[in-house]
Amino acid sequence: MNAINHSRELMIEHGMGMLGAWALLNLLVSGYFAARTDTRTEIHYFHQMNIGWNFVNAVLAVAGILRAHPNQVAGMNLATSLTEQFTTEKILLFNAGLDVAYLACGSWLRARAASALQRPERLLGFGQSLWLQGGFLLLFDLGLYLRYHSFANELLGLLPA
C-alpha cells in the first residue's frame, strides 16, 4: 500500500508541475503580447485575461506541489488512503464541473459582445481566454481524474473479501 500511496502523491505532484508549466508559459506569452498589442483590440483583452487567469493557476500549482508529500505517506492505513483517494477524486470532478462553467461563461461573454454598447472587444477577448483556459483545465482535470482513479481500484483490491 505504501507504493500505491507514494505513486498517487507523486502523480499529483507531477500534475501540479504540469499546471505550473502551463501557467508560466501563458504568463510569458501573454505578458509579452499584452504589452505589445493595441489596448482597444480583442487580442489585447485575451492576453490580459490570460495573465490574470494564469497568475491564479501558478499559485494553485505551487500550493499543490507544496501540499504533495510522496515521501511522507509511508504507514498510512487503508481507511485513510481511501479517504484521501476519494476526496481528491471529488475535488477533480468538481473542478471539471467548474471548467464546463468557464466554457459556458466564455460563450456567454462572446454572445453578449454582439449587443454591448461599450467595449465589445473586451468581452470577446475575455470570452476567448475563458474558452482556452477552461478547455485546457477541463482536459487537465479529467485526464488527472482518470489516471488518479486507477489507484482507487488498487486500494479497493486490498480490502478483505
DODRENZA-326616 format. One record per residue: residue in one letter; residue number from 0; x, y, z of N, C-alpha, C in turn. Coordinates in steps of 0.05 Angstrom, whole numbers. Each point is the difference from the previous one (the first is absolute). Example, Ala and Ser with C-alpha at 12.3 -4.5 7.8 and 13.67 -1.06 7.14 Angstrom:
DODRENZA-326616
@residuo = a num = 0 n.xx = 264 n.yy = -114 n.zz = 156 ca.xx = -18 ca.yy = 24 ca.zz = 0 c.xx = 18 c.yy = 24 c.zz = 0 .
@residuo = s num = 1 n.xx = -7 n.yy = 21 n.zz = -14 ca.xx = 16 ca.yy = 24 ca.zz = 1 c.xx = -15 c.yy = 22 c.zz = 14 .
***
This chain:
DODRENZA-326616
@residuo = m num = 0 n.xx = 17 n.yy = -24 n.zz = 0 ca.xx = -17 ca.yy = 24 ca.zz = 0 c.xx = 17 c.yy = 25 c.zz = 0 .
@residuo = n num = 1 n.xx = 24 n.yy = -1 n.zz = 12 ca.xx = 18 ca.yy = 23 ca.zz = 0 c.xx = 7 c.yy = 8 c.zz = -28 .
@residuo = a num = 2 n.xx = 4 n.yy = -20 n.zz = -17 ca.xx = 8 ca.yy = 6 ca.zz = -28 c.xx = -23 c.yy = 14 c.zz = -15 .
@residuo = i num = 3 n.xx = -25 n.yy = -9 n.zz = 6 ca.xx = -23 ca.yy = 13 ca.zz = -13 c.xx = -2 c.yy = 29 c.zz = 9 .
@residuo = n num = 4 n.xx = 2 n.yy = 5 n.zz = 26 ca.xx = -2 ca.yy = 27 ca.zz = 10 c.xx = 22 c.yy = 18 c.zz = -10 .
@residuo = h num = 5 n.xx = 24 n.yy = -11 n.zz = -1 ca.xx = 23 ca.yy = 15 ca.zz = -11 c.xx = -5 c.yy = 8 c.zz = -29 .
@residuo = s num = 6 n.xx = -9 n.yy = -20 n.zz = -16 ca.xx = -5 ca.yy = 5 ca.zz = -29 c.xx = -22 c.yy = 21 c.zz = -4 .
@residuo = r num = 7 n.xx = -20 n.yy = -2 n.zz = 17 ca.xx = -23 ca.yy = 18 ca.zz = -2 c.xx = 8 c.yy = 29 c.zz = 6 .
@residuo = e num = 8 n.xx = 15 n.yy = 4 n.zz = 21 ca.xx = 10 ca.yy = 26 ca.zz = 8 c.xx = 19 c.yy = 11 c.zz = -21 .
@residuo = l num = 9 n.xx = 17 n.yy = -17 n.zz = -11 ca.xx = 19 ca.yy = 8 ca.zz = -20 c.xx = -14 c.yy = 9 c.zz = -25 .
@residuo = m num = 10 n.xx = -22 n.yy = -14 n.zz = -7 ca.xx = -15 ca.yy = 7 ca.zz = -24 c.xx = -13 c.yy = 28 c.zz = 4 .
@residuo = i num = 11 n.xx = -11 n.yy = 5 n.zz = 23 ca.xx = -12 ca.yy = 26 ca.zz = 6 c.xx = 22 c.yy = 22 c.zz = -1 .
@residuo = e num = 12 n.xx = 23 n.yy = -6 n.zz = 11 ca.xx = 22 ca.yy = 19 ca.zz = -1 c.xx = 8 c.yy = 7 c.zz = -29 .
@residuo = h num = 13 n.xx = 2 n.yy = -21 n.zz = -17 ca.xx = 7 ca.yy = 4 ca.zz = -28 c.xx = -23 c.yy = 15 c.zz = -14 .
@residuo = g num = 14 n.xx = -25 n.yy = -6 n.zz = 6 ca.xx = -22 ca.yy = 15 ca.zz = -11 c.xx = 1 c.yy = 29 c.zz = 6 .
@residuo = m num = 15 n.xx = 6 n.yy = 6 n.zz = 25 ca.xx = 2 ca.yy = 29 ca.zz = 8 c.xx = 24 c.yy = 13 c.zz = -14 .
@residuo = g num = 16 n.xx = 21 n.yy = -15 n.zz = -5 ca.xx = 22 ca.yy = 10 ca.zz = -16 c.xx = -8 c.yy = 7 c.zz = -28 .
@residuo = m num = 17 n.xx = -17 n.yy = -17 n.zz = -12 ca.xx = -10 ca.yy = 5 ca.zz = -27 c.xx = -18 c.yy = 25 c.zz = 0 .
@residuo = l num = 18 n.xx = -16 n.yy = 3 n.zz = 20 ca.xx = -17 ca.yy = 24 ca.zz = 3 c.xx = 18 c.yy = 25 c.zz = 3 .
@residuo = g num = 19 n.xx = 20 n.yy = -3 n.zz = 16 ca.xx = 19 ca.yy = 23 ca.zz = 3 c.xx = 14 c.yy = 7 c.zz = -26 .
@residuo = a num = 20 n.xx = 8 n.yy = -20 n.zz = -16 ca.xx = 13 ca.yy = 5 ca.zz = -26 c.xx = -19 c.yy = 14 c.zz = -19 .
@residuo = w num = 21 n.xx = -25 n.yy = -9 n.zz = 0 ca.xx = -21 ca.yy = 13 ca.zz = -16 c.xx = -3 c.yy = 29 c.zz = 8 .
@residuo = a num = 22 n.xx = -1 n.yy = 5 n.zz = 26 ca.xx = -4 ca.yy = 27 ca.zz = 10 c.xx = 24 c.yy = 17 c.zz = -7 .
@residuo = l num = 23 n.xx = 24 n.yy = -10 n.zz = 3 ca.xx = 24 ca.yy = 15 ca.zz = -7 c.xx = 1 c.yy = 7 c.zz = -29 .
@residuo = l num = 24 n.xx = -6 n.yy = -20 n.zz = -17 ca.xx = 0 ca.yy = 5 ca.zz = -29 c.xx = -20 c.yy = 22 c.zz = -7 .
@residuo = n num = 25 n.xx = -24 n.yy = -2 n.zz = 11 ca.xx = -20 ca.yy = 20 ca.zz = -5 c.xx = 8 c.yy = 28 c.zz = 10 .
@residuo = l num = 26 n.xx = 12 n.yy = 1 n.zz = 24 ca.xx = 8 ca.yy = 25 ca.zz = 11 c.xx = 22 c.yy = 13 c.zz = -18 .
@residuo = l num = 27 n.xx = 18 n.yy = -16 n.zz = -10 ca.xx = 21 ca.yy = 11 ca.zz = -17 c.xx = -11 c.yy = 9 c.zz = -27 .
@residuo = v num = 28 n.xx = -15 n.yy = -17 n.zz = -13 ca.xx = -10 ca.yy = 7 ca.zz = -26 c.xx = -20 c.yy = 23 c.zz = 1 .
@residuo = s num = 29 n.xx = -19 n.yy = -3 n.zz = 18 ca.xx = -21 ca.yy = 22 ca.zz = 2 c.xx = 12 c.yy = 25 c.zz = 11 .
@residuo = g num = 30 n.xx = 19 n.yy = -2 n.zz = 18 ca.xx = 13 ca.yy = 24 ca.zz = 10 c.xx = 15 c.yy = 15 c.zz = -22 .
@residuo = y num = 31 n.xx = 13 n.yy = -15 n.zz = -17 ca.xx = 13 ca.yy = 12 ca.zz = -23 c.xx = -20 c.yy = 14 c.zz = -19 .
@residuo = f num = 32 n.xx = -21 n.yy = -15 n.zz = -7 ca.xx = -18 ca.yy = 12 ca.zz = -20 c.xx = -19 c.yy = 21 c.zz = 12 .
@residuo = a num = 33 n.xx = -7 n.yy = -2 n.zz = 25 ca.xx = -17 ca.yy = 20 ca.zz = 12 c.xx = 13 c.yy = 27 c.zz = 0 .
@residuo = a num = 34 n.xx = 27 n.yy = 0 n.zz = 3 ca.xx = 15 ca.yy = 25 ca.zz = 0 c.xx = 4 c.yy = 11 c.zz = -28 .
@residuo = r num = 35 n.xx = -5 n.yy = -16 n.zz = -20 ca.xx = 5 ca.yy = 8 ca.zz = -28 c.xx = -24 c.yy = 1 c.zz = -18 .
@residuo = t num = 36 n.xx = -24 n.yy = -2 n.zz = 11 ca.xx = -24 ca.yy = 1 ca.zz = -16 c.xx = -15 c.yy = 26 c.zz = 6 .
@residuo = d num = 37 n.xx = -16 n.yy = 8 n.zz = -19 ca.xx = -17 ca.yy = 24 ca.zz = 3 c.xx = -21 c.yy = -6 c.zz = 22 .
@residuo = t num = 38 n.xx = -2 n.yy = 18 n.zz = 20 ca.xx = -18 ca.yy = -5 ca.zz = 22 c.xx = -29 c.yy = 1 c.zz = -7 .
@residuo = r num = 39 n.xx = -6 n.yy = 6 n.zz = -25 ca.xx = -28 ca.yy = 1 ca.zz = -9 c.xx = -7 c.yy = -25 c.zz = -17 .
@residuo = t num = 40 n.xx = 16 n.yy = -21 n.zz = 2 ca.xx = -5 ca.yy = -23 ca.zz = -17 c.xx = -7 c.yy = -25 c.zz = 17 .
@residuo = e num = 41 n.xx = -14 n.yy = -18 n.zz = -13 ca.xx = -8 ca.yy = -25 ca.zz = 13 c.xx = 25 c.yy = -16 c.zz = 9 .
@residuo = i num = 42 n.xx = 20 n.yy = 0 n.zz = -16 ca.xx = 24 ca.yy = -16 ca.zz = 7 c.xx = 14 c.yy = 11 c.zz = 25 .
@residuo = h num = 43 n.xx = -1 n.yy = 26 n.zz = 4 ca.xx = 11 ca.yy = 12 ca.zz = 24 c.xx = -15 c.yy = -11 c.zz = 25 .
@residuo = y num = 44 n.xx = -26 n.yy = 1 n.zz = -1 ca.xx = -16 ca.yy = -10 ca.zz = 23 c.xx = 3 c.yy = -30 c.zz = 4 .
@residuo = f num = 45 n.xx = 4 n.yy = -14 n.zz = -22 ca.xx = 5 ca.yy = -29 ca.zz = 2 c.xx = 25 c.yy = -5 c.zz = 17 .
@residuo = h num = 46 n.xx = 22 n.yy = 14 n.zz = -7 ca.xx = 25 ca.yy = -4 ca.zz = 15 c.xx = -2 c.yy = 12 c.zz = 28 .
@residuo = q num = 47 n.xx = -15 n.yy = 21 n.zz = 3 ca.xx = -3 ca.yy = 11 ca.zz = 27 c.xx = -14 c.yy = -20 c.zz = 19 .
@residuo = m num = 48 n.xx = -21 n.yy = -13 n.zz = -10 ca.xx = -14 ca.yy = -20 ca.zz = 16 c.xx = 18 c.yy = -24 c.zz = 5 .
@residuo = n num = 49 n.xx = 15 n.yy = -8 n.zz = -20 ca.xx = 18 ca.yy = -23 ca.zz = 4 c.xx = 21 c.yy = 6 c.zz = 23 .
@residuo = i num = 50 n.xx = 9 n.yy = 24 n.zz = 1 ca.xx = 19 ca.yy = 8 ca.zz = 22 c.xx = -13 c.yy = -4 c.zz = 27 .
@residuo = g num = 51 n.xx = -24 n.yy = 11 n.zz = 4 ca.xx = -14 ca.yy = -3 ca.zz = 25 c.xx = -6 c.yy = -29 c.zz = 7 .
@residuo = w num = 52 n.xx = -10 n.yy = -14 n.zz = -20 ca.xx = -8 ca.yy = -28 ca.zz = 3 c.xx = 24 c.yy = -17 c.zz = 9 .
@residuo = n num = 53 n.xx = 22 n.yy = 4 n.zz = -14 ca.xx = 24 ca.yy = -17 ca.zz = 5 c.xx = 16 c.yy = 9 c.zz = 24 .
@residuo = f num = 54 n.xx = -4 n.yy = 24 n.zz = 10 ca.xx = 12 ca.yy = 6 ca.zz = 26 c.xx = -13 c.yy = -18 c.zz = 21 .
@residuo = v num = 55 n.xx = -27 n.yy = -3 n.zz = -2 ca.xx = -14 ca.yy = -17 ca.zz = 19 c.xx = 9 c.yy = -29 c.zz = -4 .
@residuo = n num = 56 n.xx = 2 n.yy = -9 n.zz = -25 ca.xx = 9 ca.yy = -27 ca.zz = -5 c.xx = 28 c.yy = -5 c.zz = 12 .
@residuo = a num = 57 n.xx = 17 n.yy = 19 n.zz = -2 ca.xx = 28 ca.yy = -3 ca.zz = 11 c.xx = -1 c.yy = -3 c.zz = 30 .
@residuo = v num = 58 n.xx = -17 n.yy = 17 n.zz = 13 ca.xx = -2 ca.yy = -2 ca.zz = 29 c.xx = -12 c.yy = -28 c.zz = 8 .
@residuo = l num = 59 n.xx = -20 n.yy = -9 n.zz = -14 ca.xx = -11 ca.yy = -27 ca.zz = 5 c.xx = 20 c.yy = -22 c.zz = -4 .
@residuo = a num = 60 n.xx = 16 n.yy = 3 n.zz = -21 ca.xx = 20 ca.yy = -21 ca.zz = -6 c.xx = 21 c.yy = -1 c.zz = 22 .
@residuo = v num = 61 n.xx = 10 n.yy = 23 n.zz = 8 ca.xx = 20 ca.yy = 1 ca.zz = 22 c.xx = -12 c.yy = -12 c.zz = 26 .
@residuo = a num = 62 n.xx = -24 n.yy = 8 n.zz = 6 ca.xx = -13 ca.yy = -11 ca.zz = 24 c.xx = -4 c.yy = -30 c.zz = -2 .
@residuo = g num = 63 n.xx = -7 n.yy = -10 n.zz = -23 ca.xx = -3 ca.yy = -28 ca.zz = -4 c.xx = 26 c.yy = -16 c.zz = 2 .
@residuo = i num = 64 n.xx = 21 n.yy = 12 n.zz = -11 ca.xx = 26 ca.yy = -13 ca.zz = 2 c.xx = 9 c.yy = -1 c.zz = 29 .
@residuo = l num = 65 n.xx = -4 n.yy = 22 n.zz = 15 ca.xx = 8 ca.yy = 1 ca.zz = 28 c.xx = -17 c.yy = -19 c.zz = 17 .
@residuo = r num = 66 n.xx = -24 n.yy = -4 n.zz = -8 ca.xx = -19 ca.yy = -18 ca.zz = 16 c.xx = 6 c.yy = -29 c.zz = -5 .
@residuo = a num = 67 n.xx = 10 n.yy = -7 n.zz = -24 ca.xx = 5 ca.yy = -28 ca.zz = -6 c.xx = 25 c.yy = -9 c.zz = 15 .
@residuo = h num = 68 n.xx = -2 n.yy = -24 n.zz = 12 ca.xx = 22 ca.yy = -11 ca.zz = 16 c.xx = 4 c.yy = -29 c.zz = -7 .
@residuo = p num = 69 n.xx = 12 n.yy = -5 n.zz = -24 ca.xx = 3 ca.yy = -28 ca.zz = -9 c.xx = 18 c.yy = -16 c.zz = 18 .
@residuo = n num = 70 n.xx = 18 n.yy = 13 n.zz = 15 ca.xx = 18 ca.yy = -15 ca.zz = 17 c.xx = -9 c.yy = -1 c.zz = 29 .
@residuo = q num = 71 n.xx = -24 n.yy = 10 n.zz = 5 ca.xx = -10 ca.yy = 0 ca.zz = 28 c.xx = -27 c.yy = -14 c.zz = 3 .
@residuo = v num = 72 n.xx = -5 n.yy = -19 n.zz = -17 ca.xx = -26 ca.yy = -14 ca.zz = 2 c.xx = 4 c.yy = -29 c.zz = 10 .
@residuo = a num = 73 n.xx = 24 n.yy = -7 n.zz = 7 ca.xx = 5 ca.yy = -27 ca.zz = 11 c.xx = -15 c.yy = -3 c.zz = 26 .
@residuo = g num = 74 n.xx = -12 n.yy = -23 n.zz = 4 ca.xx = -14 ca.yy = -5 ca.zz = 24 c.xx = -29 c.yy = 9 c.zz = 0 .
@residuo = m num = 75 n.xx = -9 n.yy = 12 n.zz = -21 ca.xx = -28 ca.yy = 8 ca.zz = -2 c.xx = -18 c.yy = -25 c.zz = -1 .
@residuo = n num = 76 n.xx = -20 n.yy = -1 n.zz = 17 ca.xx = -17 ca.yy = -24 ca.zz = 0 c.xx = -20 c.yy = 0 c.zz = -23 .
@residuo = l num = 77 n.xx = -13 n.yy = -22 n.zz = -5 ca.xx = -17 ca.yy = -3 ca.zz = -23 c.xx = -24 c.yy = 20 c.zz = 1 .
@residuo = a num = 78 n.xx = -11 n.yy = 3 n.zz = 24 ca.xx = -23 ca.yy = 18 ca.zz = 2 c.xx = 8 c.yy = 29 c.zz = -7 .
@residuo = t num = 79 n.xx = 22 n.yy = 9 n.zz = 9 ca.xx = 10 ca.yy = 27 ca.zz = -6 c.xx = 7 c.yy = 2 c.zz = -29 .
@residuo = s num = 80 n.xx = 12 n.yy = -20 n.zz = -11 ca.xx = 7 ca.yy = 0 ca.zz = -29 c.xx = -26 c.yy = 2 c.zz = -17 .
@residuo = l num = 81 n.xx = -20 n.yy = -15 n.zz = 7 ca.xx = -25 ca.yy = 1 ca.zz = -15 c.xx = -14 c.yy = 28 c.zz = 3 .
@residuo = t num = 82 n.xx = 1 n.yy = 11 n.zz = 24 ca.xx = -11 ca.yy = 26 ca.zz = 4 c.xx = 14 c.yy = 21 c.zz = -17 .
@residuo = e num = 83 n.xx = 27 n.yy = -1 n.zz = 1 ca.xx = 15 ca.yy = 19 ca.zz = -17 c.xx = -6 c.yy = -4 c.zz = -30 .
@residuo = q num = 84 n.xx = -2 n.yy = -25 n.zz = -8 ca.xx = -5 ca.yy = -7 ca.zz = -28 c.xx = -26 c.yy = 13 c.zz = -9 .
@residuo = f num = 85 n.xx = -21 n.yy = -5 n.zz = 15 ca.xx = -27 ca.yy = 9 ca.zz = -9 c.xx = -4 c.yy = 30 c.zz = 4 .
@residuo = t num = 86 n.xx = 14 n.yy = 12 n.zz = 19 ca.xx = -1 ca.yy = 29 ca.zz = 3 c.xx = 12 c.yy = 13 c.zz = -24 .
@residuo = t num = 87 n.xx = 24 n.yy = -9 n.zz = -8 ca.xx = 13 ca.yy = 11 ca.zz = -23 c.xx = -17 c.yy = -4 c.zz = -25 .
@residuo = e num = 88 n.xx = -11 n.yy = -24 n.zz = -3 ca.xx = -17 ca.yy = -5 ca.zz = -24 c.xx = -24 c.yy = 20 c.zz = -1 .
@residuo = k num = 89 n.xx = -12 n.yy = 5 n.zz = 23 ca.xx = -23 ca.yy = 19 ca.zz = 1 c.xx = 9 c.yy = 28 c.zz = -7 .
@residuo = i num = 90 n.xx = 24 n.yy = 8 n.zz = 9 ca.xx = 10 ca.yy = 26 ca.zz = -7 c.xx = 5 c.yy = 2 c.zz = -30 .
@residuo = l num = 91 n.xx = 12 n.yy = -20 n.zz = -12 ca.xx = 5 ca.yy = 0 ca.zz = -29 c.xx = -26 c.yy = 1 c.zz = -16 .
@residuo = l num = 92 n.xx = -20 n.yy = -15 n.zz = 9 ca.xx = -26 ca.yy = 1 ca.zz = -15 c.xx = -14 c.yy = 27 c.zz = 4 .
@residuo = f num = 93 n.xx = 1 n.yy = 11 n.zz = 24 ca.xx = -11 ca.yy = 26 ca.zz = 5 c.xx = 14 c.yy = 21 c.zz = -18 .
@residuo = n num = 94 n.xx = 26 n.yy = -2 n.zz = -1 ca.xx = 15 ca.yy = 19 ca.zz = -18 c.xx = -8 c.yy = -3 c.zz = -29 .
@residuo = a num = 95 n.xx = -5 n.yy = -25 n.zz = -9 ca.xx = -8 ca.yy = -4 ca.zz = -27 c.xx = -27 c.yy = 13 c.zz = -5 .
@residuo = g num = 96 n.xx = -18 n.yy = -1 n.zz = 19 ca.xx = -25 ca.yy = 14 ca.zz = -2 c.xx = 3 c.yy = 30 c.zz = -2 .
@residuo = l num = 97 n.xx = 19 n.yy = 11 n.zz = 16 ca.xx = 6 ca.yy = 29 ca.zz = -2 c.xx = 11 c.yy = 6 c.zz = -27 .
@residuo = d num = 98 n.xx = 16 n.yy = -17 n.zz = -11 ca.xx = 12 ca.yy = 4 ca.zz = -27 c.xx = -21 c.yy = 2 c.zz = -21 .
@residuo = v num = 99 n.xx = -21 n.yy = -16 n.zz = 2 ca.xx = -22 ca.yy = 2 ca.zz = -19 c.xx = -15 c.yy = 27 c.zz = 4 .
@residuo = a num = 100 n.xx = -2 n.yy = 9 n.zz = 25 ca.xx = -12 ca.yy = 26 ca.zz = 5 c.xx = 17 c.yy = 22 c.zz = -12 .
@residuo = y num = 101 n.xx = 27 n.yy = -2 n.zz = 1 ca.xx = 17 ca.yy = 20 ca.zz = -13 c.xx = -4 c.yy = 1 c.zz = -30 .
@residuo = l num = 102 n.xx = -3 n.yy = -23 n.zz = -12 ca.xx = -5 ca.yy = -1 ca.zz = -29 c.xx = -27 c.yy = 13 c.zz = -6 .
@residuo = a num = 103 n.xx = -20 n.yy = -6 n.zz = 16 ca.xx = -26 ca.yy = 12 ca.zz = -4 c.xx = 1 c.yy = 30 c.zz = 4 .
@residuo = c num = 104 n.xx = 15 n.yy = 9 n.zz = 19 ca.xx = 3 ca.yy = 29 ca.zz = 6 c.xx = 14 c.yy = 13 c.zz = -23 .
@residuo = g num = 105 n.xx = 20 n.yy = -13 n.zz = -12 ca.xx = 14 ca.yy = 11 ca.zz = -23 c.xx = -19 c.yy = 3 c.zz = -23 .
@residuo = s num = 106 n.xx = -18 n.yy = -19 n.zz = -4 ca.xx = -20 ca.yy = 1 ca.zz = -22 c.xx = -19 c.yy = 23 c.zz = 5 .
@residuo = w num = 107 n.xx = -8 n.yy = 3 n.zz = 25 ca.xx = -19 ca.yy = 21 ca.zz = 8 c.xx = 13 c.yy = 28 c.zz = -5 .
@residuo = l num = 108 n.xx = 25 n.yy = 3 n.zz = 8 ca.xx = 14 ca.yy = 26 ca.zz = -5 c.xx = 2 c.yy = 6 c.zz = -29 .
@residuo = r num = 109 n.xx = 6 n.yy = -20 n.zz = -16 ca.xx = 2 ca.yy = 5 ca.zz = -29 c.xx = -27 c.yy = 7 c.zz = -13 .
@residuo = a num = 110 n.xx = -21 n.yy = -13 n.zz = 10 ca.xx = -27 ca.yy = 6 ca.zz = -10 c.xx = -8 c.yy = 28 c.zz = 9 .
@residuo = r num = 111 n.xx = 6 n.yy = 7 n.zz = 24 ca.xx = -7 ca.yy = 26 ca.zz = 12 c.xx = 14 c.yy = 22 c.zz = -15 .
@residuo = a num = 112 n.xx = 24 n.yy = -5 n.zz = -12 ca.xx = 15 ca.yy = 20 ca.zz = -14 c.xx = -16 c.yy = 11 c.zz = -24 .
@residuo = a num = 113 n.xx = -17 n.yy = -17 n.zz = -12 ca.xx = -16 ca.yy = 8 ca.zz = -23 c.xx = -18 c.yy = 24 c.zz = 6 .
@residuo = s num = 114 n.xx = -9 n.yy = 2 n.zz = 24 ca.xx = -18 ca.yy = 22 ca.zz = 7 c.xx = 12 c.yy = 20 c.zz = 20 .
@residuo = a num = 115 n.xx = 25 n.yy = -2 n.zz = 5 ca.xx = 14 ca.yy = 18 ca.zz = 19 c.xx = 4 c.yy = 27 c.zz = -13 .
@residuo = l num = 116 n.xx = -7 n.yy = 21 n.zz = 15 ca.xx = 3 ca.yy = 27 ca.zz = -10 c.xx = 29 c.yy = 10 c.zz = 6 .
@residuo = q num = 117 n.xx = 12 n.yy = -10 n.zz = 21 ca.xx = 26 ca.yy = 9 ca.zz = 7 c.xx = 20 c.yy = -24 c.zz = 0 .
@residuo = r num = 118 n.xx = 22 n.yy = 3 n.zz = -13 ca.xx = 22 ca.yy = -19 ca.zz = -1 c.xx = -8 c.yy = -29 c.zz = -5 .
@residuo = p num = 119 n.xx = -13 n.yy = -5 n.zz = -22 ca.xx = -6 ca.yy = -28 ca.zz = -7 c.xx = 25 c.yy = -17 c.zz = -4 .
@residuo = e num = 120 n.xx = 22 n.yy = 14 n.zz = -8 ca.xx = 25 ca.yy = -15 ca.zz = -4 c.xx = 10 c.yy = -12 c.zz = 26 .
@residuo = r num = 121 n.xx = -6 n.yy = 13 n.zz = 23 ca.xx = 8 ca.yy = -11 ca.zz = 26 c.xx = -15 c.yy = -25 c.zz = 5 .
@residuo = l num = 122 n.xx = -26 n.yy = 0 n.zz = -5 ca.xx = -16 ca.yy = -24 ca.zz = 5 c.xx = 9 c.yy = -23 c.zz = -19 .
@residuo = l num = 123 n.xx = 6 n.yy = 7 n.zz = -25 ca.xx = 10 ca.yy = -20 ca.zz = -19 c.xx = 26 c.yy = -12 c.zz = 9 .
@residuo = g num = 124 n.xx = 19 n.yy = 17 n.zz = 8 ca.xx = 26 ca.yy = -10 ca.zz = 9 c.xx = -1 c.yy = -16 c.zz = 25 .
@residuo = f num = 125 n.xx = -16 n.yy = 10 n.zz = 20 ca.xx = -3 ca.yy = -15 ca.zz = 25 c.xx = -13 c.yy = -27 c.zz = -5 .
@residuo = g num = 126 n.xx = -20 n.yy = 0 n.zz = -18 ca.xx = -14 ca.yy = -25 ca.zz = -6 c.xx = 18 c.yy = -20 c.zz = -14 .
@residuo = q num = 127 n.xx = 16 n.yy = 9 n.zz = -18 ca.xx = 20 ca.yy = -17 ca.zz = -14 c.xx = 20 c.yy = -12 c.zz = 21 .
@residuo = s num = 128 n.xx = 9 n.yy = 16 n.zz = 18 ca.xx = 18 ca.yy = -10 ca.zz = 21 c.xx = -13 c.yy = -21 c.zz = 17 .
@residuo = l num = 129 n.xx = -25 n.yy = 5 n.zz = 7 ca.xx = -15 ca.yy = -20 ca.zz = 16 c.xx = -3 c.yy = -27 c.zz = -15 .
@residuo = w num = 130 n.xx = -3 n.yy = 2 n.zz = -26 ca.xx = -2 ca.yy = -25 ca.zz = -16 c.xx = 27 c.yy = -15 c.zz = 1 .
@residuo = l num = 131 n.xx = 22 n.yy = 15 n.zz = -4 ca.xx = 26 ca.yy = -13 ca.zz = 0 c.xx = 7 c.yy = -12 c.zz = 28 .
@residuo = q num = 132 n.xx = -3 n.yy = 17 n.zz = 20 ca.xx = 7 ca.yy = -9 ca.zz = 27 c.xx = -19 c.yy = -21 c.zz = 11 .
@residuo = g num = 133 n.xx = -26 n.yy = 4 n.zz = -4 ca.xx = -20 ca.yy = -20 ca.zz = 8 c.xx = 4 c.yy = -26 c.zz = -14 .
@residuo = g num = 134 n.xx = 6 n.yy = 1 n.zz = -26 ca.xx = 4 ca.yy = -24 ca.zz = -16 c.xx = 25 c.yy = -15 c.zz = 10 .
@residuo = f num = 135 n.xx = 22 n.yy = 14 n.zz = 4 ca.xx = 24 ca.yy = -13 ca.zz = 10 c.xx = -6 c.yy = -13 c.zz = 28 .
@residuo = l num = 136 n.xx = -12 n.yy = 16 n.zz = 17 ca.xx = -5 ca.yy = -10 ca.zz = 27 c.xx = -19 c.yy = -24 c.zz = 1 .
@residuo = l num = 137 n.xx = -20 n.yy = 0 n.zz = -19 ca.xx = -18 ca.yy = -23 ca.zz = -1 c.xx = 16 c.yy = -25 c.zz = -8 .
@residuo = l num = 138 n.xx = 16 n.yy = 2 n.zz = -21 ca.xx = 17 ca.yy = -23 ca.zz = -8 c.xx = 19 c.yy = -8 c.zz = 22 .
@residuo = f num = 139 n.xx = 12 n.yy = 20 n.zz = 13 ca.xx = 19 ca.yy = -6 ca.zz = 22 c.xx = -14 c.yy = -14 c.zz = 23 .
@residuo = d num = 140 n.xx = -22 n.yy = 11 n.zz = 10 ca.xx = -14 ca.yy = -12 ca.zz = 23 c.xx = -11 c.yy = -28 c.zz = -6 .
@residuo = l num = 141 n.xx = -12 n.yy = -3 n.zz = -24 ca.xx = -11 ca.yy = -27 ca.zz = -7 c.xx = 23 c.yy = -20 c.zz = -4 .
@residuo = g num = 142 n.xx = 21 n.yy = 9 n.zz = -13 ca.xx = 23 ca.yy = -18 ca.zz = -4 c.xx = 12 c.yy = -8 c.zz = 26 .
@residuo = l num = 143 n.xx = 4 n.yy = 19 n.zz = 18 ca.xx = 11 ca.yy = -6 ca.zz = 27 c.xx = -19 c.yy = -19 c.zz = 15 .
@residuo = y num = 144 n.xx = -26 n.yy = 6 n.zz = -2 ca.xx = -19 ca.yy = -18 ca.zz = 14 c.xx = 2 c.yy = -28 c.zz = -10 .
@residuo = l num = 145 n.xx = 0 n.yy = -4 n.zz = -26 ca.xx = 0 ca.yy = -27 ca.zz = -12 c.xx = 25 c.yy = -15 c.zz = 8 .
@residuo = r num = 146 n.xx = 23 n.yy = 14 n.zz = 0 ca.xx = 25 ca.yy = -13 ca.zz = 9 c.xx = 0 c.yy = -6 c.zz = 30 .
@residuo = y num = 147 n.xx = -10 n.yy = 19 n.zz = 15 ca.xx = -1 ca.yy = -2 ca.zz = 29 c.xx = -19 c.yy = -22 c.zz = 9 .
@residuo = h num = 148 n.xx = -23 n.yy = -3 n.zz = -14 ca.xx = -20 ca.yy = -20 ca.zz = 7 c.xx = 10 c.yy = -29 c.zz = -1 .
@residuo = s num = 149 n.xx = 21 n.yy = -4 n.zz = -17 ca.xx = 11 ca.yy = -28 ca.zz = -1 c.xx = 11 c.yy = -8 c.zz = 27 .
@residuo = f num = 150 n.xx = 9 n.yy = 19 n.zz = 17 ca.xx = 9 ca.yy = -7 ca.zz = 26 c.xx = -22 c.yy = -9 c.zz = 19 .
@residuo = a num = 151 n.xx = -25 n.yy = 9 n.zz = -6 ca.xx = -22 ca.yy = -9 ca.zz = 17 c.xx = -5 c.yy = -30 c.zz = -3 .
@residuo = n num = 152 n.xx = 2 n.yy = -10 n.zz = -25 ca.xx = -3 ca.yy = -28 ca.zz = -4 c.xx = 21 c.yy = -16 c.zz = 15 .
@residuo = e num = 153 n.xx = 24 n.yy = 10 n.zz = -1 ca.xx = 22 ca.yy = -14 ca.zz = 15 c.xx = -5 c.yy = 0 c.zz = 30 .
@residuo = l num = 154 n.xx = -9 n.yy = 23 n.zz = 11 ca.xx = -6 ca.yy = 1 ca.zz = 28 c.xx = -23 c.yy = -17 c.zz = 8 .
@residuo = l num = 155 n.xx = -21 n.yy = 0 n.zz = -17 ca.xx = -24 ca.yy = -16 ca.zz = 6 c.xx = 7 c.yy = -30 c.zz = -1 .
@residuo = g num = 156 n.xx = 19 n.yy = -7 n.zz = -17 ca.xx = 9 ca.yy = -28 ca.zz = -1 c.xx = 14 c.yy = -9 c.zz = 25 .
@residuo = l num = 157 n.xx = 8 n.yy = 18 n.zz = 17 ca.xx = 13 ca.yy = -7 ca.zz = 26 c.xx = -21 c.yy = -6 c.zz = 22 .
@residuo = l num = 158 n.xx = -25 n.yy = 7 n.zz = -5 ca.xx = -21 ca.yy = -6 ca.zz = 20 c.xx = -3 c.yy = -30 c.zz = 4 .
@residuo = p num = 159 n.xx = -5 n.yy = -8 n.zz = 24 ca.xx = -4 ca.yy = -29 ca.zz = 4 c.xx = -27 c.yy = -9 c.zz = -13 .
@residuo = a num = 160 n.xx = 1 n.yy = -24 n.zz = -10 ca.xx = -24 ca.yy = -10 ca.zz = -15 c.xx = -22 c.yy = -7 c.zz = 18 .
***
